[in-house]
Amino acid sequence: MPLRVVEFQPTPNPNAIKCLLDRAVADAPRSFRAPESAGDDAIASRLFAIDGVTNVLILGDWLTVGKTPAVPWPAMKRAIAAALAQVP
């Protein structure tokens, strides 16, 4: 079953959003500050493929995605949901 975003939540950082997922994806925190750091992590790699993503934090059944200020949130949310739907 594909991974699904249940809810997007704002964070104190206007360029970051918390994504609540339909299942747990990490037992321990995984933090990525650049595309090169994602390595073979399927979730982080898919998210960094989105134009404007600057960092990713994954823990339990949620993740946080940071973006550049120029990218609008509506487009970013659609891209995040689509990328995560490709994760088995």
C-alpha positions in Angstrom: 0.0 0.0 0.0 1.4 3.4 -0.9 2.4 5.9 1.8 -0.2 8.6 2.3 -0.1 12.0 4.0 -3.0 12.2 6.4 -2.5 15.9 7.3 -0.2 18.8 6.7 0.6 20.9 9.8 2.3 24.3 9.9 5.5 24.7 12.0 7.0 27.8 13.6 9.3 28.0 10.5 7.3 29.4 7.6 9.5 27.3 5.2 8.9 24.0 6.9 5.8 21.8 7.1 5.0 18.7 9.2 3.4 15.8 7.3 1.4 13.3 9.4 1.5 9.9 7.7 -0.8 6.9 7.6 1.8 4.6 9.2 5.2 4.7 10.9 8.2 4.8 8.6 11.1 5.2 11.1 11.9 3.8 14.5 14.7 6.4 15.1 15.1 9.9 13.7 16.6 10.3 10.3 17.7 13.9 9.4 18.9 15.0 5.9 20.2 18.5 5.2 21.1 18.0 1.5 20.2 15.7 -1.3 23.7 14.0 -1.1 23.0 13.0 2.5 19.8 11.0 1.5 21.9 8.1 0.1 19.7 5.1 -0.4 16.8 6.4 1.8 13.8 5.9 -0.4 11.7 8.6 1.3 14.3 11.3 1.6 15.5 10.7 -2.0 12.0 11.1 -3.4 11.5 14.2 -1.4 14.8 15.8 -2.5 13.8 15.1 -6.1 11.1 17.9 -5.6 12.4 21.3 -6.7 12.8 23.5 -3.7 13.2 20.9 -0.9 16.1 21.9 1.4 15.9 19.4 4.3 14.0 16.4 5.5 13.5 15.0 9.1 11.7 11.6 9.4 10.5 10.0 12.7 7.8 7.6 13.5 4.6 8.4 11.6 5.5 11.9 10.6 8.1 13.9 8.7 9.1 17.5 8.2 10.1 19.0 4.9 11.9 22.3 4.6 11.8 24.3 1.4 13.2 27.4 -0.3 11.0 30.6 0.3 10.3 31.0 -3.5 8.3 27.8 -3.8 4.6 28.2 -2.8 3.1 25.7 -0.3 0.1 24.6 -2.4 2.4 23.3 -5.1 4.9 21.8 -2.6 2.1 19.9 -0.7 0.9 18.4 -3.9 4.4 17.3 -4.9 5.1 15.9 -1.4 1.9 13.9 -1.4 2.7 12.6 -4.9 6.3 11.6 -4.0 5.2 9.8 -0.9 2.5 7.9 -2.8 5.4 6.3 -4.7 6.9 4.8 -1.6 5.7 1.2 -1.0 
